[in-house]
Amino acid sequence: MKNTQMIDKKYTYALVGASADKTKYGYKILNDVNDAGFKIIPVNLNEKKILDLKVYRSLTDIKETIDVVIFVVPPTITEHILKEVHLLKIKNVWLQPGSESKNAIDYCSKNKITCMHDICIMIEKD
């Protein structure tokens, strides 16, 4: 799959690792993708709202269909949450640089989850 097939304004994105801290990529990606007109749902254990968007504690708390999960968390957390992605039958993930690992990429391959990695969604969406 080409990375552009994972970028579509009809899709709903979930951002695992969304942050209210403006210096972190979890904030920069949320702000950038949201400003570009994409529907993005922040996921963070400790926040209630970021950029006037309701924040969810986990992917399972989100009631609408998620087309793509963007990860901006350490690889060990990515690997853990990928199990939730698989259980929810989400078929597309974008592992931002620094969130990927060989285990995560192998897990996606084994479970037929399309996985973008080594590439930044902020650059590719334009």
C-alpha positions in Angstrom: 0.0 0.0 0.0 1.3 3.5 -0.8 1.2 5.8 2.1 -1.2 8.2 0.3 -3.9 5.5 0.4 -3.9 5.9 4.2 -4.5 9.7 3.8 -8.1 10.6 3.1 -10.3 13.3 4.6 -13.2 10.8 4.6 -11.3 8.7 7.2 -11.5 9.0 11.0 -8.0 9.0 12.7 -7.2 8.2 16.3 -4.0 9.6 17.6 -2.5 7.5 20.4 -0.2 9.7 22.4 -2.0 13.0 21.8 -0.6 15.6 24.1 -1.5 19.0 25.5 2.2 19.9 25.7 2.9 22.1 22.6 6.5 21.0 22.6 5.6 17.3 22.0 4.9 15.6 18.7 1.7 14.3 20.2 0.5 17.9 20.1 2.1 19.0 16.9 0.6 16.1 14.9 -2.8 16.6 16.5 -2.8 20.3 15.7 -1.4 19.8 12.2 -3.7 17.1 11.1 -6.7 18.8 12.7 -5.9 22.1 11.0 -5.6 20.4 7.7 -9.3 19.4 8.0 -8.9 15.7 8.9 -11.2 14.1 11.6 -8.8 13.2 14.4 -9.6 11.8 17.8 -7.0 12.2 20.5 -6.2 9.3 22.8 -4.4 10.0 26.1 -4.8 8.6 29.6 -4.4 11.9 31.4 -6.1 14.6 29.4 -9.8 15.5 29.0 -9.6 18.0 26.2 -6.9 19.1 23.7 -7.6 21.8 21.1 -11.3 21.7 22.1 -11.4 18.0 21.1 -12.7 15.4 23.5 -9.8 13.0 24.6 -10.5 9.3 25.0 -8.6 7.1 27.4 -8.4 4.2 25.0 -9.3 3.1 21.5 -12.1 0.9 22.9 -13.7 4.0 24.5 -14.3 5.5 21.0 -17.7 4.6 19.6 -17.2 5.6 16.0 -15.3 3.6 13.4 -11.6 4.3 13.3 -10.0 4.0 9.9 -6.4 4.7 10.9 -4.6 4.7 14.2 -1.6 7.1 14.4 1.0 6.2 17.1 3.3 8.7 18.7 4.3 6.8 21.8 7.3 4.7 22.8 7.6 1.3 21.0 6.7 -0.7 24.1 3.4 1.1 24.3 2.8 0.8 20.6 3.3 -3.0 20.8 0.8 -3.2 23.7 -1.9 -1.0 22.0 -1.6 -2.9 18.7 -3.3 -5.8 20.4 -6.3 -3.5 21.0 -6.1 -2.4 17.3 -6.3 -6.1 16.3 -9.2 -6.8 18.7 -11.2 -3.8 17.3 -10.4 -5.0 13.7 -8.8 -1.7 12.7 -6.9 -2.4 9.6 -4.5 0.6 9.2 -1.9 2.0 11.5 0.7 4.8 11.1 3.7 4.4 13.3 5.3 7.8 13.6 9.2 7.8 13.7 10.2 6.7 17.2 7.0 4.7 17.9 7.9 1.7 15.7 9.8 -1.4 16.5 10.6 -4.6 14.6 8.1 -6.4 17.0 5.3 -3.9 16.2 5.9 -4.1 12.4 6.0 -7.9 12.6 2.8 -8.0 14.7 1.1 -5.9 12.0 2.3 -8.1 9.2 1.2 -11.3 11.0 -2.3 -9.9 11.8 -2.9 -8.3 8.4 -2.8 -4.7 9.7 -1.5 -2.3 7.1 1.4 -0.5 8.7 3.1 2.7 7.6 6.4 3.5 9.3 9.7 5.4 8.9 7.6 8.3 7.5 5.8 11.3 9.1 2.1 11.8 8.4 2.6 15.6 8.8 4.8 15.6 5.7 2.9 12.9 3.7 -0.6 14.5 4.1 0.3 17.6 2.1 
